[in-house]
Amino acid sequence: MSIEQLLIQENARQNLLQASEDEVNILIPFNGEVVGVYSAMGAGSELEALYDVVKEQAARGGTDMYAAAVRGLEELKEYLRGNAQFIADFIQKRMPKVKYRIPEATYLGWLDFRAYGMTDQEFKSQIHRHQWMLPQAKAYRVNQNENYISSWITVYNDWLNTFPCPEGTVDKDAVQWYGLQPAERVLDQINIMPHFIQSTNFTPEWLSTFLTALADEVECIRKNYFTDGSNIYVTQVQAVTTAGMLMPEFKNATEWLNEGSLKISEQVTAQFLADGVQVELDPSYHIGVVNDLYSIYKLAQLNNKLSLFPSNYTELLKKAARFVVDIIYPNYTIDNFNDTRSVSWTKNVLLKNFKKYMEMF
């Protein structure tokens, strides 16, 4: 039955319907009236228990689903109110200068950071990474609402027309095409495409525009690699390697892949000191670099490209992974240090990284 395809994760994965670690599922069985309300957090044992609840239900007649729908809406609204209050409490405690008002009718939370004096440069860098577009594509995958892809096409096309790809070396002031910005966009756009590609709005004309822009961004990265050996350089190389591996139809794809894999193979050692600590001495950059390097390895493994990388690739990351384990306290907290902010590294986030380390070793 359909509920089995959703709750049993082995089945759900076959149709890309698997739950995430942060997901909440609510089950409301009904006959003539609501029988009960059950919930499950995450993608583990609680979901299995939820399926056990379903199996225990027996048909008792009654097909009026409106009472259950109303109850479901009440549960959702209560959950959203709880999220909004959590944000309000968190901001009051951790970021008292930020202005925030609990919204009356939306699940979006608007935060005003102006009191912290955030620079125009930082704001511009973040906004040109387009980090909201991938969640937009994931939302479309779930509900197939064409408004999501229409909005994405409008915004992205407007951005491409407003900020055309420059030729040659990019000046630091051209923040749209400098450093992390094009690298983050390439990685996200490659992930976005499979979610939207089946839409009737993804026309051949738009496909041509999209692919041309992607190729331009990869070439821009190649002409403007950072030479300081920083974490930004790793993300740039990751983007080029990923494009070469997953988009083999491009005429330069083989060149991208060979260049990227060679640079990645160099960085798996060059990024770390002898004791395994990332060269910038910042825990957040350290964790990010390990994650980027392992992501490329997993991608190569899935695409039969491991021969392009050193045979001891994961072994070279062992000290770096061990360092992360060593700096985490038993209660899964981490100190503020350099650019690292402990509030960003929650227990859930750290555990996700530890699971990756378990896969490696």
Protein Blocks (a to p, Z undefined) as FASTA:
>chain_A
ZZlmmmmmmlmmmnopaccfkbccdddddfkbcfbdcddehjblmmmmmmmmmmmpccee
jjbfklmmmmmmmmmmmmmmmmmmmmmmmmmmmmmmbccdddfkbcbdcddfklnopafk
lmmmmmmnopmmmmmmmmmmmnopaklmmmmmmmmmmmmmmmccdehjadfklmmlgcjl
mmmmmmmmmmmmmmmmmpmklcfklmmmmmmmmmmmmmmmmmmccfklpaklmmmmmmmm
mmmmmmmmbmklmmmmmmmmmmmmmmmmmmpcfkopafklpaklmmmmmmmmmmmmmmmm
mnopmmmpcfklmmmmmmmmmmmmmmpcfkopacdehjbcfklmcfklmmmmmmmmmmmZ
Z
